């Protein structure tokens, strides 16, 4: 199983970025997926999750209304659209899938067994 995250970069506060995660090696349409982030010196934290169909989503309070998770089951890709970025959004962002097929939304990091390599997002003030 491979998860390849991309799309990170350096942006100014208030701007947008779109992260992508290409997934291979599992039955993509039967897996819930998630995005997490880890800032320097901090624990990894939940950002957003989506169920198998894309119709159910969940967000951390800190990103609600600014970020949007979506997926394309035909293309085995999950995205994280990040708008109105803030300096506190600076972190390495990871996409994740559970180790076993699970269709509903998952928010706990412990529920995920497969992780991408991470993509760095830096937001300057």
C-alpha positions as CSV (number, residue, x, y, z in Angstrom):
1,X,0.0,0.0,0.0
2,X,1.3,3.4,-0.9
3,X,0.0,6.9,-0.2
4,X,1.8,9.7,-2.0
5,X,1.0,13.2,-0.7
6,X,1.9,16.3,-2.7
7,X,0.9,20.0,-3.1
8,X,2.6,21.5,0.0
9,X,4.6,24.7,-0.2
10,X,5.2,28.2,1.2
11,X,2.3,30.6,1.0
12,X,1.3,33.8,2.7
13,X,-1.5,34.0,5.3
14,X,-4.9,34.2,3.7
15,X,-3.9,32.3,0.6
16,X,-4.9,28.7,-0.5
17,X,-3.3,25.4,-1.2
18,X,-4.7,22.1,-2.4
19,X,-3.0,18.9,-1.2
20,X,-3.4,15.7,-3.1
21,X,-2.8,12.1,-2.1
22,X,-2.6,9.3,-4.6
23,X,-3.4,5.9,-3.1
24,X,-2.5,2.5,-4.5
25,X,-2.5,-1.1,-3.3
26,X,-5.9,-1.2,-1.7
27,X,-9.5,-1.3,-2.7
28,X,-9.8,2.5,-2.6
29,X,-13.5,2.9,-2.7
30,X,-14.0,0.7,0.3
31,X,-11.7,2.8,2.6
32,X,-12.4,5.9,4.7
33,X,-9.5,8.3,4.4
34,X,-8.0,11.1,6.5
35,X,-5.6,14.0,6.7
36,X,-3.5,14.7,9.8
37,X,-0.8,17.2,10.5
38,X,2.2,17.6,12.7
39,X,3.7,21.0,13.6
40,X,7.3,21.3,14.9
41,X,7.4,20.2,18.5
42,X,3.8,19.1,18.6
43,X,1.8,15.9,18.5
44,X,0.2,14.7,15.2
45,X,-3.4,16.0,15.1
46,X,-6.5,15.2,13.1
47,X,-7.4,17.6,10.4
48,X,-10.2,16.0,8.2
49,X,-11.7,12.7,7.3
50,X,-14.0,11.4,4.6
51,X,-16.1,8.2,4.3
52,X,-15.9,5.8,1.5
53,X,-18.4,7.6,-0.8
54,X,-17.2,11.2,0.0
55,X,-20.7,12.2,1.3
56,X,-19.7,12.2,4.9
57,X,-16.9,14.4,6.2
58,X,-15.5,15.5,9.6
59,X,-13.2,18.3,10.5
60,X,-11.1,19.5,13.4
61,X,-12.6,22.7,14.9
62,X,-9.5,24.6,14.0
63,X,-10.0,24.1,10.3
64,X,-13.8,23.9,10.0
65,X,-15.1,26.3,7.4
66,X,-11.7,26.8,5.8
67,X,-10.6,23.3,4.7
68,X,-12.5,20.8,2.6
69,X,-11.7,17.1,2.1
70,X,-12.9,15.3,-1.1
71,X,-12.1,12.1,-3.0
72,X,-12.3,10.6,-6.4
73,X,-12.9,6.9,-6.2
74,X,-12.3,6.4,-9.9
75,X,-8.9,8.1,-9.7
76,X,-7.8,6.8,-6.3
77,X,-7.1,10.3,-5.0
78,X,-8.1,12.3,-2.0
79,X,-7.6,16.0,-1.7
80,X,-7.5,18.6,1.0
81,X,-8.5,22.1,-0.1
82,X,-7.1,24.6,2.3
83,X,-8.4,28.2,2.2
84,X,-7.7,31.3,4.3
85,X,-4.5,29.7,5.6
86,X,-3.1,30.9,8.9
87,X,0.5,30.7,10.2
88,X,-0.8,28.2,12.8
89,X,-1.6,25.8,9.9
90,X,2.1,25.4,9.3
91,X,2.9,21.7,9.6
92,X,3.7,18.5,7.7
93,X,0.5,17.1,6.4
94,X,-0.1,13.4,6.1
95,X,-2.8,11.4,4.3
96,X,-3.8,8.2,5.9
97,X,-5.9,5.0,5.4
98,X,-7.0,2.4,7.9
99,X,-5.2,-0.9,7.7
100,X,-8.4,-2.8,7.1
101,X,-11.3,-1.8,4.9
102,X,-13.6,0.6,6.8
103,X,-16.2,2.8,5.2
104,X,-17.3,5.3,7.9
105,X,-15.5,8.4,9.0
106,X,-12.5,7.9,11.3
107,X,-11.0,10.7,13.3
108,X,-8.5,8.9,15.6
109,X,-4.9,8.5,14.4
110,X,-4.8,5.1,16.1
111,X,-7.5,3.9,13.6
112,X,-5.2,4.5,10.7
113,X,-2.5,2.0,9.7
114,X,-1.2,3.4,6.4
115,X,0.4,6.8,6.2
116,X,1.9,8.9,3.4
117,X,5.3,10.4,3.6
118,X,3.9,13.9,4.4
119,X,4.0,17.2,2.6
120,X,5.2,20.4,4.2
121,X,2.9,23.4,4.4
122,X,4.4,26.7,5.6
123,X,2.2,29.7,6.0
124,X,4.0,33.1,6.5
125,X,2.4,36.0,8.3
